[in-house]
Amino acid sequence: MKYRKKGIKKEHHIIEDGEELLQDLIKKGLVKSIIPGRIKTTPKGQPGNPRLTFQYETNSGAKLLLKKGSTVQEVFVITSDVQALKEYLSQKYPKN
């Protein structure tokens, strides 16, 4: 079943503790809408808090990855300011 809740399209589940990170992007005005993709488990990954990483720009916004431990989820966002989104994510989730 598909439906929207506060700007997030609810077709797929969202990684545990990840919805709060996505809601934060909407509250800050960085994205207009969020479409979560399928959740995948990878053989590698460190336990810890969820984090978002920028993957690439799309016609209507960007593709992000929501990661927590060995679990990864593609997240597509609709935004009119991809650069502001990239800058925010790189500051909030610096690469180690």
A tleap script that builds the chain and sets N, CA, C and O, in Angstrom:
source leaprc.protein.ff14SB
mol = sequence {
  NMET LYS TYR ARG LYS LYS GLY ILE LYS LYS
  GLU HIE HIE ILE ILE GLU ASP GLY GLU GLU
  LEU LEU GLN ASP LEU ILE LYS LYS GLY LEU
  VAL LYS SER ILE ILE PRO GLY ARG ILE LYS
  THR THR PRO LYS GLY GLN PRO GLY ASN PRO
  ARG LEU THR PHE GLN TYR GLU THR ASN SER
  GLY ALA LYS LEU LEU LEU LYS LYS GLY SER
  THR VAL GLN GLU VAL PHE VAL ILE THR SER
  ASP VAL GLN ALA LEU LYS GLU TYR LEU SER
  GLN LYS TYR PRO LYS CASN
}
set mol.1.N position { 0.842 -1.179 0.000 }
set mol.1.CA position { 0.000 0.000 0.000 }
set mol.1.C position { 0.886 1.240 0.000 }
set mol.1.O position { 1.860 1.316 0.748 }
set mol.2.N position { 0.544 2.206 -0.839 }
set mol.2.CA position { 1.301 3.444 -0.933 }
set mol.2.C position { 0.505 4.571 -0.293 }
set mol.2.O position { -0.698 4.700 -0.521 }
set mol.3.N position { 1.179 5.378 0.502 }
set mol.3.CA position { 0.572 6.591 1.028 }
set mol.3.C position { 1.676 7.526 1.485 }
set mol.3.O position { 2.829 7.111 1.597 }
set mol.4.N position { 1.342 8.774 1.750 }
set mol.4.CA position { 2.341 9.755 2.189 }
set mol.4.C position { 2.082 10.151 3.633 }
set mol.4.O position { 0.939 10.311 4.063 }
set mol.5.N position { 3.172 10.305 4.363 }
set mol.5.CA position { 3.082 10.771 5.740 }
set mol.5.C position { 4.149 11.837 5.919 }
set mol.5.O position { 5.342 11.532 5.915 }
set mol.6.N position { 3.728 13.082 6.076 }
set mol.6.CA position { 4.635 14.213 6.286 }
set mol.6.C position { 5.737 14.271 5.238 }
set mol.6.O position { 6.907 14.454 5.576 }
set mol.7.N position { 5.371 14.114 3.963 }
set mol.7.CA position { 6.327 14.258 2.876 }
set mol.7.C position { 7.093 13.005 2.516 }
set mol.7.O position { 7.877 13.022 1.567 }
set mol.8.N position { 6.890 11.910 3.250 }
set mol.8.CA position { 7.591 10.661 2.953 }
set mol.8.C position { 6.592 9.667 2.364 }
set mol.8.O position { 5.582 9.337 2.984 }
set mol.9.N position { 6.895 9.201 1.161 }
set mol.9.CA position { 6.045 8.210 0.514 }
set mol.9.C position { 6.249 6.874 1.219 }
set mol.9.O position { 7.381 6.418 1.378 }
set mol.10.N position { 5.162 6.252 1.638 }
set mol.10.CA position { 5.233 5.008 2.418 }
set mol.10.C position { 4.907 3.812 1.539 }
set mol.10.O position { 3.803 3.271 1.596 }
set mol.11.N position { 5.878 3.399 0.721 }
set mol.11.CA position { 5.699 2.192 -0.076 }
set mol.11.C position { 6.573 1.084 0.508 }
set mol.11.O position { 6.173 -0.080 0.556 }
set mol.12.N position { 7.765 1.461 0.946 }
set mol.12.CA position { 8.689 0.522 1.567 }
set mol.12.C position { 8.909 0.962 3.012 }
set mol.12.O position { 8.726 2.133 3.343 }
set mol.13.N position { 9.293 0.040 3.853 }
set mol.13.CA position { 9.655 0.396 5.220 }
set mol.13.C position { 10.908 1.251 5.193 }
set mol.13.O position { 11.593 1.336 4.173 }
set mol.14.N position { 11.201 1.877 6.308 }
set mol.14.CA position { 12.410 2.695 6.430 }
set mol.14.C position { 13.280 2.064 7.513 }
set mol.14.O position { 12.784 1.576 8.528 }
set mol.15.N position { 14.590 2.086 7.269 }
set mol.15.CA position { 15.541 1.538 8.234 }
set mol.15.C position { 15.257 2.115 9.614 }
set mol.15.O position { 14.921 3.291 9.753 }
set mol.16.N position { 15.397 1.273 10.629 }
set mol.16.CA position { 15.154 1.683 12.009 }
set mol.16.C position { 15.946 2.946 12.336 }
set mol.16.O position { 17.137 3.027 12.038 }
set mol.17.N position { 15.301 3.909 12.934 }
set mol.17.CA position { 15.861 5.211 13.326 }
set mol.17.C position { 16.164 6.121 12.133 }
set mol.17.O position { 16.688 7.217 12.328 }
set mol.18.N position { 15.853 5.704 10.921 }
set mol.18.CA position { 16.150 6.515 9.743 }
set mol.18.C position { 15.093 7.543 9.408 }
set mol.18.O position { 15.392 8.569 8.797 }
set mol.19.N position { 13.854 7.277 9.802 }
set mol.19.CA position { 12.778 8.212 9.454 }
set mol.19.C position { 13.025 9.590 10.061 }
set mol.19.O position { 12.710 10.609 9.447 }
set mol.20.N position { 13.581 9.619 11.251 }
set mol.20.CA position { 13.872 10.904 11.900 }
set mol.20.C position { 14.864 11.726 11.076 }
set mol.20.O position { 14.709 12.942 10.958 }
set mol.21.N position { 15.875 11.079 10.506 }
set mol.21.CA position { 16.852 11.779 9.667 }
set mol.21.C position { 16.182 12.342 8.420 }
set mol.21.O position { 16.475 13.461 7.998 }
set mol.22.N position { 15.285 11.562 7.835 }
set mol.22.CA position { 14.588 12.008 6.632 }
set mol.22.C position { 13.622 13.150 6.947 }
set mol.22.O position { 13.527 14.107 6.178 }
set mol.23.N position { 12.911 13.059 8.061 }
set mol.23.CA position { 12.007 14.141 8.467 }
set mol.23.C position { 12.781 15.440 8.694 }
set mol.23.O position { 12.278 16.530 8.422 }
set mol.24.N position { 14.000 15.310 9.192 }
set mol.24.CA position { 14.848 16.481 9.440 }
set mol.24.C position { 15.124 17.229 8.131 }
set mol.24.O position { 15.152 18.460 8.122 }
set mol.25.N position { 15.329 16.504 7.031 }
set mol.25.CA position { 15.567 17.143 5.733 }
set mol.25.C position { 14.353 17.948 5.293 }
set mol.25.O position { 14.495 19.027 4.719 }
set mol.26.N position { 13.152 17.424 5.563 }
set mol.26.CA position { 11.922 18.144 5.203 }
set mol.26.C position { 11.748 19.369 6.087 }
set mol.26.O position { 11.427 20.450 5.595 }
set mol.27.N position { 11.959 19.206 7.398 }
set mol.27.CA position { 11.797 20.331 8.341 }
set mol.27.C position { 12.742 21.471 8.015 }
set mol.27.O position { 12.380 22.638 8.168 }
set mol.28.N position { 13.955 21.149 7.566 }
set mol.28.CA position { 14.942 22.176 7.241 }
set mol.28.C position { 14.703 22.784 5.862 }
set mol.28.O position { 15.422 23.698 5.455 }
set mol.29.N position { 13.701 22.285 5.140 }
set mol.29.CA position { 13.384 22.827 3.828 }
set mol.29.C position { 14.352 22.391 2.736 }
set mol.29.O position { 14.378 22.990 1.661 }
set mol.30.N position { 15.142 21.366 2.994 }
set mol.30.CA position { 16.119 20.903 2.011 }
set mol.30.C position { 15.490 20.011 0.942 }
set mol.30.O position { 15.978 19.961 -0.187 }
set mol.31.N position { 14.420 19.312 1.287 }
set mol.31.CA position { 13.731 18.463 0.315 }
set mol.31.C position { 12.220 18.665 0.434 }
set mol.31.O position { 11.701 19.019 1.493 }
set mol.32.N position { 11.536 18.430 -0.681 }
set mol.32.CA position { 10.080 18.572 -0.704 }
set mol.32.C position { 9.384 17.243 -0.471 }
set mol.32.O position { 8.324 17.185 0.152 }
set mol.33.N position { 9.994 16.171 -0.980 }
set mol.33.CA position { 9.367 14.864 -0.890 }
set mol.33.C position { 10.443 13.792 -0.852 }
set mol.33.O position { 11.543 13.986 -1.371 }
set mol.34.N position { 10.121 12.655 -0.231 }
set mol.34.CA position { 11.075 11.561 -0.061 }
set mol.34.C position { 10.411 10.258 -0.496 }
set mol.34.O position { 9.282 9.956 -0.111 }
set mol.35.N position { 11.141 9.497 -1.307 }
set mol.35.CA position { 10.639 8.198 -1.764 }
set mol.35.C position { 11.669 7.138 -1.373 }
set mol.35.O position { 12.681 6.981 -2.056 }
set mol.36.N position { 11.419 6.400 -0.269 }
set mol.36.CA position { 12.355 5.362 0.147 }
set mol.36.C position { 12.302 4.162 -0.798 }
set mol.36.O position { 11.238 3.802 -1.303 }
set mol.37.N position { 13.460 3.552 -1.028 }
set mol.37.CA position { 13.542 2.363 -1.864 }
set mol.37.C position { 13.625 1.114 -1.002 }
set mol.37.O position { 13.312 1.136 0.188 }
set mol.38.N position { 14.051 0.031 -1.627 }
set mol.38.CA position { 14.169 -1.239 -0.917 }
set mol.38.C position { 15.343 -1.223 0.048 }
set mol.38.O position { 16.323 -0.502 -0.142 }
set mol.39.N position { 15.217 -2.027 1.074 }
set mol.39.CA position { 16.270 -2.164 2.081 }
set mol.39.C position { 17.102 -3.393 1.731 }
set mol.39.O position { 16.563 -4.462 1.441 }
set mol.40.N position { 18.437 -3.224 1.763 }
set mol.40.CA position { 19.349 -4.322 1.464 }
set mol.40.C position { 20.338 -4.479 2.612 }
set mol.40.O position { 20.685 -3.510 3.287 }
set mol.41.N position { 20.780 -5.704 2.820 }
set mol.41.CA position { 21.788 -5.978 3.832 }
set mol.41.C position { 23.092 -6.304 3.123 }
set mol.41.O position { 23.116 -7.097 2.182 }
set mol.42.N position { 24.172 -5.691 3.576 }
set mol.42.CA position { 25.487 -5.932 2.994 }
set mol.42.C position { 26.317 -6.749 3.967 }
set mol.42.O position { 26.060 -6.723 5.171 }
set mol.43.N position { 27.322 -7.485 3.460 }
set mol.43.CA position { 28.141 -8.291 4.360 }
set mol.43.C position { 29.033 -7.450 5.264 }
set mol.43.O position { 29.450 -7.911 6.327 }
set mol.44.N position { 29.328 -6.223 4.852 }
set mol.44.CA position { 30.181 -5.381 5.693 }
set mol.44.C position { 29.375 -4.223 6.254 }
set mol.44.O position { 28.306 -3.883 5.749 }
set mol.45.N position { 29.898 -3.640 7.282 }
set mol.45.CA position { 29.225 -2.502 7.890 }
set mol.45.C position { 29.486 -2.492 9.382 }
set mol.45.O position { 29.523 -3.533 10.038 }
set mol.46.N position { 29.666 -1.297 9.895 }
set mol.46.CA position { 29.909 -1.169 11.329 }
set mol.46.C position { 28.617 -0.782 12.031 }
set mol.46.O position { 27.826 0.006 11.511 }
set mol.47.N position { 28.410 -1.343 13.219 }
set mol.47.CA position { 27.218 -0.935 13.977 }
set mol.47.C position { 27.316 0.546 14.328 }
set mol.47.O position { 28.409 1.105 14.423 }
set mol.48.N position { 26.199 1.146 14.511 }
set mol.48.CA position { 26.217 2.555 14.887 }
set mol.48.C position { 24.923 3.239 14.525 }
set mol.48.O position { 23.903 2.612 14.242 }
set mol.49.N position { 25.010 4.543 14.546 }
set mol.49.CA position { 23.841 5.362 14.259 }
set mol.49.C position { 23.583 5.420 12.760 }
set mol.49.O position { 24.506 5.254 11.962 }
set mol.50.N position { 22.333 5.654 12.373 }
set mol.50.CA position { 22.039 5.790 10.947 }
set mol.50.C position { 22.672 7.061 10.391 }
set mol.50.O position { 22.869 8.039 11.112 }
set mol.51.N position { 22.987 7.031 9.105 }
set mol.51.CA position { 23.570 8.203 8.454 }
set mol.51.C position { 23.123 8.251 7.004 }
set mol.51.O position { 22.772 7.229 6.415 }
set mol.52.N position { 23.141 9.433 6.443 }
set mol.52.CA position { 22.750 9.637 5.047 }
set mol.52.C position { 23.976 10.039 4.240 }
set mol.52.O position { 24.793 10.837 4.698 }
set mol.53.N position { 24.101 9.488 3.045 }
set mol.53.CA position { 25.171 9.900 2.142 }
set mol.53.C position { 24.581 10.238 0.783 }
set mol.53.O position { 23.637 9.596 0.322 }
set mol.54.N position { 25.151 11.254 0.152 }
set mol.54.CA position { 24.717 11.693 -1.174 }
set mol.54.C position { 25.315 10.752 -2.209 }
set mol.54.O position { 26.505 10.442 -2.142 }
set mol.55.N position { 24.511 10.291 -3.167 }
set mol.55.CA position { 25.004 9.421 -4.230 }
set mol.55.C position { 25.155 10.179 -5.541 }
set mol.55.O position { 26.260 10.301 -6.071 }
set mol.56.N position { 24.039 10.690 -6.065 }
set mol.56.CA position { 24.113 11.449 -7.309 }
set mol.56.C position { 22.846 12.269 -7.499 }
set mol.56.O position { 21.823 12.043 -6.853 }
set mol.57.N position { 22.956 13.233 -8.414 }
set mol.57.CA position { 21.828 14.103 -8.748 }
set mol.57.C position { 20.911 13.375 -9.729 }
set mol.57.O position { 21.374 12.622 -10.586 }
set mol.58.N position { 19.608 13.608 -9.593 }
set mol.58.CA position { 18.621 13.068 -10.527 }
set mol.58.C position { 17.887 14.234 -11.187 }
set mol.58.O position { 18.135 15.390 -10.845 }
set mol.59.N position { 16.987 13.945 -12.126 }
set mol.59.CA position { 16.226 15.011 -12.794 }
set mol.59.C position { 15.418 15.842 -11.814 }
set mol.59.O position { 15.281 17.053 -11.992 }
set mol.60.N position { 14.879 15.204 -10.777 }
set mol.60.CA position { 14.000 15.924 -9.847 }
set mol.60.C position { 14.637 16.166 -8.483 }
set mol.60.O position { 14.005 16.746 -7.601 }
set mol.61.N position { 15.876 15.729 -8.301 }
set mol.61.CA position { 16.510 15.918 -6.992 }
set mol.61.C position { 17.784 15.126 -6.858 }
set mol.61.O position { 18.784 15.418 -7.513 }
set mol.62.N position { 17.744 14.090 -5.978 }
set mol.62.CA position { 18.960 13.333 -5.719 }
set mol.62.C position { 18.655 11.940 -5.200 }
set mol.62.O position { 17.566 11.659 -4.699 }
set mol.63.N position { 19.652 11.078 -5.336 }
set mol.63.CA position { 19.587 9.756 -4.722 }
set mol.63.C position { 20.533 9.774 -3.528 }
set mol.63.O position { 21.698 10.150 -3.654 }
set mol.64.N position { 20.025 9.366 -2.373 }
set mol.64.CA position { 20.811 9.267 -1.151 }
set mol.64.C position { 20.856 7.812 -0.720 }
set mol.64.O position { 20.051 7.000 -1.176 }
set mol.65.N position { 21.790 7.481 0.153 }
set mol.65.CA position { 21.803 6.173 0.799 }
set mol.65.C position { 21.619 6.390 2.288 }
set mol.65.O position { 22.311 7.208 2.894 }
set mol.66.N position { 20.700 5.665 2.868 }
set mol.66.CA position { 20.487 5.645 4.313 }
set mol.66.C position { 21.143 4.365 4.808 }
set mol.66.O position { 20.763 3.266 4.404 }
set mol.67.N position { 22.129 4.513 5.684 }
set mol.67.CA position { 22.891 3.357 6.154 }
set mol.67.C position { 22.817 3.248 7.671 }
set mol.67.O position { 22.850 4.246 8.391 }
set mol.68.N position { 22.715 2.007 8.131 }
set mol.68.CA position { 22.808 1.730 9.558 }
set mol.68.C position { 23.380 0.327 9.696 }
set mol.68.O position { 22.740 -0.659 9.330 }
set mol.69.N position { 24.591 0.253 10.228 }
set mol.69.CA position { 25.259 -1.032 10.339 }
set mol.69.C position { 25.462 -1.639 8.975 }
set mol.69.O position { 26.019 -0.992 8.088 }
set mol.70.N position { 25.021 -2.875 8.784 }
set mol.70.CA position { 25.177 -3.549 7.499 }
set mol.70.C position { 23.941 -3.402 6.614 }
set mol.70.O position { 23.824 -4.083 5.595 }
set mol.71.N position { 23.023 -2.519 6.995 }
set mol.71.CA position { 21.786 -2.313 6.250 }
set mol.71.C position { 21.868 -1.011 5.460 }
set mol.71.O position { 22.280 0.024 5.985 }
set mol.72.N position { 21.470 -1.079 4.192 }
set mol.72.CA position { 21.521 0.086 3.304 }
set mol.72.C position { 20.182 0.233 2.602 }
set mol.72.O position { 19.573 -0.754 2.188 }
set mol.73.N position { 19.727 1.483 2.472 }
set mol.73.CA position { 18.473 1.753 1.780 }
set mol.73.C position { 18.664 2.924 0.827 }
set mol.73.O position { 19.182 3.973 1.208 }
set mol.74.N position { 18.236 2.729 -0.426 }
set mol.74.CA position { 18.227 3.834 -1.375 }
set mol.74.C position { 17.078 4.759 -1.016 }
set mol.74.O position { 15.987 4.305 -0.670 }
set mol.75.N position { 17.329 6.065 -1.100 }
set mol.75.CA position { 16.295 7.052 -0.812 }
set mol.75.C position { 16.358 8.108 -1.907 }
set mol.75.O position { 17.397 8.734 -2.116 }
set mol.76.N position { 15.248 8.304 -2.601 }
set mol.76.CA position { 15.183 9.328 -3.634 }
set mol.76.C position { 14.459 10.536 -3.050 }
set mol.76.O position { 13.414 10.401 -2.414 }
set mol.77.N position { 15.029 11.718 -3.274 }
set mol.77.CA position { 14.427 12.942 -2.727 }
set mol.77.C position { 14.152 13.927 -3.857 }
set mol.77.O position { 14.885 13.992 -4.844 }
set mol.78.N position { 13.087 14.684 -3.688 }
set mol.78.CA position { 12.754 15.754 -4.620 }
set mol.78.C position { 13.172 17.060 -3.956 }
set mol.78.O position { 12.724 17.392 -2.859 }
set mol.79.N position { 14.036 17.787 -4.643 }
set mol.79.CA position { 14.537 19.046 -4.109 }
set mol.79.C position { 14.833 20.007 -5.247 }
set mol.79.O position { 15.125 19.582 -6.365 }
set mol.80.N position { 14.760 21.293 -4.968 }
set mol.80.CA position { 15.106 22.296 -5.975 }
set mol.80.C position { 16.513 22.833 -5.738 }
set mol.80.O position { 17.020 23.604 -6.552 }
set mol.81.N position { 17.155 22.439 -4.635 }
set mol.81.CA position { 18.502 22.925 -4.325 }
set mol.81.C position { 19.405 21.756 -3.922 }
set mol.81.O position { 19.646 21.513 -2.739 }
set mol.82.N position { 19.895 21.043 -4.932 }
set mol.82.CA position { 20.745 19.874 -4.694 }
set mol.82.C position { 22.030 20.280 -3.982 }
set mol.82.O position { 22.513 19.556 -3.111 }
set mol.83.N position { 22.586 21.430 -4.346 }
set mol.83.CA position { 23.855 21.861 -3.742 }
set mol.83.C position { 23.711 22.075 -2.231 }
set mol.83.O position { 24.581 21.665 -1.463 }
set mol.84.N position { 22.625 22.712 -1.806 }
set mol.84.CA position { 22.399 22.935 -0.372 }
set mol.84.C position { 22.254 21.596 0.355 }
set mol.84.O position { 22.752 21.436 1.469 }
set mol.85.N position { 21.581 20.649 -0.266 }
set mol.85.CA position { 21.416 19.314 0.317 }
set mol.85.C position { 22.770 18.626 0.451 }
set mol.85.O position { 23.066 18.045 1.496 }
set mol.86.N position { 23.599 18.684 -0.596 }
set mol.86.CA position { 24.935 18.078 -0.564 }
set mol.86.C position { 25.785 18.674 0.565 }
set mol.86.O position { 26.445 17.950 1.310 }
set mol.87.N position { 25.755 19.992 0.673 }
set mol.87.CA position { 26.549 20.676 1.700 }
set mol.87.C position { 26.087 20.288 3.100 }
set mol.87.O position { 26.908 20.039 3.983 }
set mol.88.N position { 24.781 20.239 3.301 }
set mol.88.CA position { 24.239 19.866 4.602 }
set mol.88.C position { 24.670 18.450 4.979 }
set mol.88.O position { 25.125 18.215 6.098 }
set mol.89.N position { 24.527 17.513 4.051 }
set mol.89.CA position { 24.880 16.118 4.341 }
set mol.89.C position { 26.375 15.960 4.600 }
set mol.89.O position { 26.770 15.188 5.474 }
set mol.90.N position { 27.215 16.686 3.847 }
set mol.90.CA position { 28.661 16.544 4.059 }
set mol.90.C position { 29.089 17.143 5.407 }
set mol.90.O position { 30.064 16.688 6.004 }
set mol.91.N position { 28.371 18.148 5.880 }
set mol.91.CA position { 28.681 18.728 7.194 }
set mol.91.C position { 28.148 17.860 8.327 }
set mol.91.O position { 28.834 17.648 9.327 }
set mol.92.N position { 26.935 17.362 8.171 }
set mol.92.CA position { 26.320 16.578 9.236 }
set mol.92.C position { 26.907 15.175 9.341 }
set mol.92.O position { 27.000 14.621 10.436 }
set mol.93.N position { 27.303 14.599 8.206 }
set mol.93.CA position { 27.851 13.235 8.174 }
set mol.93.C position { 29.197 13.235 7.471 }
set mol.93.O position { 29.313 12.709 6.364 }
set mol.94.N position { 30.220 13.817 8.095 }
set mol.94.CA position { 31.541 13.855 7.441 }
set mol.94.C position { 32.100 12.446 7.240 }
set mol.94.O position { 31.886 11.551 8.057 }
set mol.95.N position { 32.819 12.277 6.133 }
set mol.95.CA position { 33.421 10.957 5.878 }
set mol.95.C position { 34.612 10.765 6.792 }
set mol.95.O position { 35.370 11.695 7.066 }
set mol.96.N position { 34.760 9.532 7.258 }
set mol.96.CA position { 35.857 9.234 8.192 }
set mol.96.C position { 37.171 9.124 7.471 }
set mol.96.O position { 38.201 8.878 8.098 }
savepdb mol mol.pdb
quit
